[in-house]
Amino acid sequence: TTSSPLPQGTVGVNYAQTLAATGGSGTYTWAVTVGSLPSPLLLNAATGAITGQPATAGPANFTIQVTDNNQATATKAFALTINPALVITTSSPLPQGTVGVNYSQTVTATGGSGTYTWAVTVGSLPSLLSLNTATGLISGQPSAATTANFTIQVTDSNLATATKAFAMTVNPALLITTTSPLPAATP
């Protein structure tokens, strides 16, 4: 009775999905009869649980058979996609900012599955800059010159996480330091 495709998995993240069946008699025995599960996932013959930590990304197609105590069987084809590991792809240091000038830089990631949620987990952004938790956009107007070091974490829909340390420099505001009036000119 389990529908296909199965919920997606992610490389390096524990996967667990239990198959279900109805009807028949007694206890069920489960087996992969055509194709194979993504390596190294395993099917528990007694419980129908598919578990493990996927090692490679890609699609998998396989057929599962369930057998009851009277040797009656049912089969069903399944598809399961394993997504690449979640990785923050933006490089560090981030582009420099300037006091009093609008700043906008989006942190990006690849892999994982579903939508991403962003957070600063260690340290803090320069004063008056903020991180949009839904988009990864760092924006605002920095208020003080500084060099900031912080760690950003991304979390996907399956609660897989990736972190990366970042550095960012905020330069002082641009000022003209020459005093007025200027020296008198000689004709």
Disulfide bonds with the S-S distance in Angstrom:
none
